[in-house]
Amino acid sequence: MNTSFFRNKRVLVTGHTGFKGSWLSKILVNLDAEVTGYSLEPATDPNLFAISGIQDKVKSNFGDIRDLKRLQEVFEESRPEIVFHLAAQPIVREGYKNPVYTYETNVIGTANILECIRLFGGVRSFLNVTTDKVYKNKEWEWGYRENDPLDGFDPYSNSKSCSELVTESYKNSFFNEKNVAVSTARAGNVIGGGDFATDRIIPDCVRSIESQTPITVRNPHSIRPYQHVLEPLFVYLLIVEKQYENIEFSGCYNVGPDDRDCISTGKLVELFCEKWGDGVSWVSRPVEGPHEANFLKLDCSKLKSKFYWEPKWSVDIAVEKTIEWYKTYLVNGELSEIMDKQINEFFSL
């Protein structure tokens, strides 16, 4: 990636107060981009956006992605040339509790951001960040490819499949003749410092350590493609840059780890406990709940062949870096510095 590419570029990030959005905003600021964010207020307390100081480095606009009028005002003011769309309702179990809100946010929200691009012009490169859960999951051992059928099972997964279809429709209907490069990126499960969301395994582990209660795992045998949050963010930046310079790079891309890092949730927690130390341990405690996939894996051959990309950090290193961040947080250390350190380590590889 050309690290000078983003210098002085006008970049809009939706969902910039979230876990991924905060890390992405931090990277873009470090790359000297002019970053504007559009998002709801941070969903958790504490939250990465505030405690790491990112909120002081970007121009924030707080609003609902379902509010087209407010979003249009932000577009008119910021006039972005690059847009990263991360705003979403991102939790599977929350999708079961609030399916209509999930569809409104993930589908109508995507249509709203695309409508703003259509109406205002000026955007050269757009990336819709979705999920590996968009595929019709047959729970086989082969990784899904970008041309496999989309049909997420649950409301969250299905809403992100619909988001992909909306993106493709706008691309074909409005953007192909306007030189607007449009891509979607389907990433696997990410871990990293600063995630405080509910129903995510590493934040749950850290909360258990803080409260000195046992770490419990509800689905220890579920296999997922775990990766550090910097892995997909690097790819998002790479896609946006390459398609900005050459629209032929636009398309759909899987972003996931190699097969060796597709591990069970139980194995991930075992790694976490081993590397955390201090006698931390975990127990399996199955909980009755709605359907969640037991096995999911991505085939990232397209990304590798198009961009000569390879994952940089194994799941072992990803866990180590995640623990490094949380241990810094628990002793009130400098979070901006530890993020800069990890970003520089990753980008120097």
C-alpha positions in Angstrom: 0.0 0.0 0.0 1.2 3.5 -0.8 1.0 5.2 2.6 1.2 8.7 1.0 -2.0 8.0 -1.0 -4.4 9.2 1.7 -2.5 12.4 2.5 -5.0 15.4 2.3 -7.7 13.1 0.8 -11.3 13.9 2.0 -12.5 10.7 3.6 -15.9 9.9 5.1 -16.2 7.0 7.5 -19.6 5.8 8.6 -19.7 4.0 11.9 -16.5 5.7 12.9 -17.3 5.5 16.6 -17.4 1.7 16.6 -14.5 -0.8 17.2 -13.4 -1.1 13.6 -14.3 2.4 12.8 -12.2 3.8 15.6 -9.1 1.8 14.5 -9.7 2.8 10.9 -10.1 6.5 11.8 -6.8 6.3 13.8 -5.0 4.9 10.8 -6.4 7.5 8.4 -5.4 10.3 10.8 -1.9 8.9 11.0 -1.8 8.9 7.2 -2.7 12.6 7.1 -6.2 12.2 5.6 -9.0 14.7 6.3 -11.4 12.4 8.2 -15.1 13.1 8.6 -17.1 10.6 10.6 -20.9 9.9 10.6 -22.2 7.6 13.4 -24.4 7.2 16.3 -22.9 8.1 19.7 -20.6 5.3 20.9 -22.6 2.3 21.9 -20.6 1.3 25.0 -19.0 2.9 28.0 -16.1 2.7 28.0 -15.5 2.9 24.2 -12.4 3.0 22.1 -13.4 6.2 20.3 -13.2 8.3 23.5 -10.6 6.6 25.7 -7.9 6.6 23.0 -8.3 10.2 22.0 -9.5 9.5 18.4 -12.5 11.7 18.9 -10.2 14.7 19.1 -8.6 14.0 15.7 -11.6 13.7 13.4 -14.6 15.8 12.5 -17.5 13.9 14.0 -21.2 14.1 12.9 -23.6 12.2 15.1 -26.7 10.8 13.5 -28.5 7.7 12.4 -27.5 6.0 9.1 -31.3 5.6 8.5 -31.7 9.4 8.5 -31.2 10.3 4.8 -31.7 14.1 5.3 -29.0 14.3 8.0 -26.6 12.2 5.9 -27.2 14.5 2.9 -26.2 17.5 5.1 -23.0 15.8 6.0 -22.2 15.0 2.4 -22.9 18.5 1.3 -20.6 19.9 4.0 -17.7 17.4 3.8 -17.7 16.6 0.0 -15.9 13.3 0.4 -13.9 11.7 -2.4 -13.5 8.4 -0.5 -16.2 6.7 1.6 -15.8 3.7 3.9 -19.2 2.4 5.0 -19.0 0.6 8.3 -22.2 1.8 10.1 -24.2 -1.3 11.0 -26.0 -3.3 13.6 -23.2 -5.9 13.8 -24.4 -8.5 16.4 -26.0 -11.8 15.4 -27.9 -12.2 18.6 -29.1 -8.6 18.6 -30.5 -9.3 15.1 -32.8 -11.9 16.6 -34.0 -9.5 19.3 -34.5 -6.5 17.0 -34.8 -7.8 13.4 -36.6 -4.7 11.9 -34.1 -2.3 13.3 -31.3 -4.6 12.0 -32.8 -4.6 8.5 -33.4 -0.8 8.6 -29.9 -0.1 9.7 -28.0 -2.5 7.5 -30.1 -2.3 4.3 -31.8 1.1 4.2 -28.6 2.6 5.8 -26.6 1.2 2.9 -29.1 2.5 0.3 -28.9 6.0 2.0 -25.1 6.2 1.7 -25.2 5.1 -1.9 -28.0 7.6 -2.6 -25.9 10.4 -1.2 -23.0 9.3 -3.5 -25.4 9.3 -6.4 -26.9 12.8 -5.7 -23.8 14.7 -4.7 -21.0 13.3 -7.0 -17.4 13.7 -6.2 -16.8 10.3 -4.6 -14.2 8.3 -6.5 -13.9 5.2 -4.3 -16.5 3.6 -2.1 -16.2 0.5 0.1 -19.1 -1.3 1.8 -17.8 -3.4 4.7 -20.0 -6.5 5.2 -19.2 -9.9 6.7 -18.3 -13.5 6.0 -21.8 -14.4 7.2 -23.4 -13.2 3.9 -23.0 -16.6 2.3 -25.6 -19.4 2.2 -23.7 -21.4 4.8 -23.7 -25.2 4.2 -21.2 -25.7 7.0 -18.8 -27.6 4.8 -15.0 -27.6 5.2 -14.3 -25.6 2.0 -13.9 -21.8 2.1 -16.6 -19.8 0.4 -15.7 -17.8 -2.7 -17.0 -14.5 -3.9 -19.2 -16.1 -6.5 -21.0 -18.5 -4.1 -24.6 -17.7 -3.4 -25.5 -15.0 -0.8 -28.3 -15.9 1.7 -27.4 -15.3 5.3 -29.5 -17.4 7.7 -30.3 -15.0 10.6 -31.6 -11.4 10.4 -28.1 -9.9 10.8 -26.4 -12.1 8.2 -29.3 -11.8 5.8 -29.4 -8.0 6.2 -25.8 -7.9 5.2 -26.5 -10.1 2.2 -29.2 -7.6 1.2 -26.7 -4.8 1.7 -24.5 -6.4 -0.8 -27.4 -6.7 -3.3 -28.3 -3.0 -2.8 -24.7 -2.0 -3.5 -24.5 -4.1 -6.6 -27.8 -2.6 -7.9 -26.6 1.0 -7.4 -23.3 0.1 -9.0 -24.9 -1.2 -12.1 -27.7 1.4 -12.3 -25.8 4.6 -11.5 -22.1 4.3 -11.0 -20.6 2.3 -13.9 -20.7 5.2 -16.3 -19.7 7.8 -13.7 -16.2 6.4 -12.9 -17.2 5.7 -9.3 -15.3 2.6 -8.1 -17.5 0.4 -5.8 -16.4 -2.6 -3.8 -17.6 -4.8 -0.9 -15.3 -6.5 1.6 -16.5 -9.6 3.5 -14.4 -10.0 6.6 -14.3 -12.8 9.2 -14.3 -12.4 13.0 -11.9 -9.8 14.2 -10.2 -9.4 17.6 -8.1 -6.6 18.9 -7.8 -4.0 21.7 -10.7 -1.7 22.4 -13.7 -3.9 21.6 -16.2 -3.5 24.5 -19.3 -4.9 22.7 -21.5 -7.5 24.2 -21.7 -11.1 22.9 -18.1 -11.0 21.6 -15.7 -13.5 23.0 -12.6 -11.5 23.8 -14.5 -8.6 25.5 -16.4 -11.2 27.5 -13.0 -12.7 28.6 -11.7 -9.3 29.7 -14.9 -8.5 31.6 -14.6 -11.8 33.4 -11.0 -11.0 34.4 -12.0 -7.5 35.6 -14.9 -8.9 37.7 -12.8 -11.9 38.9 -15.5 -14.3 37.6 -15.0 -17.4 35.5 -14.6 -17.1 31.8 -17.5 -19.0 30.3 -17.9 -20.0 26.6 -21.3 -20.8 25.2 -20.2 -22.4 21.9 -16.7 -23.7 22.3 -16.8 -25.9 19.2 -17.8 -23.2 16.7 -15.1 -22.6 14.1 -14.5 -19.1 12.8 -11.8 -17.3 10.8 -10.3 -15.2 13.5 -7.9 -12.4 12.7 -6.5 -9.2 14.2 -8.6 -6.1 13.4 -5.6 -4.5 11.5 -5.8 -7.3 8.9 -9.1 -6.4 7.3 -8.5 -2.6 7.8 -5.3 -2.8 5.9 -7.2 -4.6 3.1 -9.9 -2.0 3.1 -7.4 0.8 2.7 -5.7 -1.2 -0.1 -8.9 -1.8 -2.0 -9.9 1.8 -1.8 -6.6 3.0 -3.0 -6.2 0.6 -5.9 -9.7 1.1 -7.2 -9.4 4.9 -6.9 -6.5 4.7 -9.3 -8.0 1.9 -11.5 -11.7 1.1 -11.4 -10.9 -2.4 -12.7 -10.0 -3.3 -9.2 -13.5 -2.8 -7.9 -15.5 -5.9 -7.0 -16.3 -8.2 -4.0 -13.5 -9.5 -1.8 -13.2 -12.0 1.0 -10.9 -11.0 3.8 -9.8 -13.7 6.1 -6.9 -15.6 7.6 -5.2 -18.7 6.3 -6.7 -22.1 7.1 -4.4 -22.6 10.1 -6.1 -19.7 11.8 -9.6 -20.9 11.4 -10.0 -22.3 14.9 -12.7 -23.1 17.4 -13.9 -20.6 19.9 -12.7 -22.9 22.6 -9.2 -22.9 21.1 -9.2 -19.1 20.9 -10.1 -18.7 24.6 -7.5 -21.3 25.5 -4.9 -19.3 23.7 -6.1 -16.1 25.4 -5.9 -17.7 28.9 -2.4 -19.2 28.1 -1.0 -15.8 26.9 -2.7 -13.7 29.6 -1.2 -15.8 32.4 -2.1 -15.2 36.1 -3.8 -18.6 36.2 -6.8 -17.4 34.1 -8.9 -20.3 32.9 -12.3 -21.0 31.2 -15.2 -23.3 31.3 -17.8 -24.4 28.8 -21.3 -23.4 29.6 -23.7 -24.0 26.7 -26.6 -21.6 26.6 -29.8 -22.2 24.8 -30.2 -19.6 22.1 -31.0 -18.9 18.5 -29.2 -20.5 15.6 -25.6 -19.6 15.0 -23.3 -21.2 12.4 -21.0 -23.9 13.7 -18.5 -23.8 10.9 -17.5 -20.9 8.5 -14.4 -20.4 6.4 -13.4 -18.0 3.6 -11.4 -18.6 0.4 -9.3 -15.5 -0.1 -7.7 -16.5 -3.4 -9.1 -13.6 -5.3 -7.7 -11.0 -2.9 -4.3 -12.8 -3.0 -4.1 -12.9 -6.7 -5.4 -9.4 -7.4 -3.3 -7.6 -4.8 -0.5 -10.1 -4.0 -1.8 -10.0 -0.4 -1.0 -12.4 2.4 -2.2 -12.2 6.1 0.5 -10.7 8.3 -0.3 -11.8 11.9 -1.2 -15.4 12.9 -4.0 -15.9 15.4 -1.3 -16.4 18.1 0.2 -13.0 17.4 -3.3 -11.5 17.1 -4.1 -12.7 20.6 -0.8 -11.4 22.0 -1.4 -7.9 20.5 -5.0 -7.9 21.8 -3.8 -8.8 25.3 -1.0 -6.2 25.1 -3.7 -3.5 24.5 -6.1 -4.6 27.2 -3.3 -4.9 29.8 -2.3 -1.4 28.9 -5.9 -0.3 29.3 -6.3 -2.0 32.7 -3.3 -0.1 34.2 -4.5 3.3 32.7 -1.6 3.3 30.2 -1.3 5.4 27.0 -3.8 3.8 24.6 -3.0 6.1 21.7 0.6 5.1 22.0 -0.1 1.4 22.1 -2.3 1.7 19.0 0.4 3.7 17.2 2.9 1.1 18.1 0.8 -1.8 16.8 -0.2 0.0 13.6 3.5 0.8 12.9 4.5 -2.8 13.6 1.8 -4.1 11.3 2.4 -1.7 8.4 6.2 -2.2 8.5 5.9 -5.9 7.7 
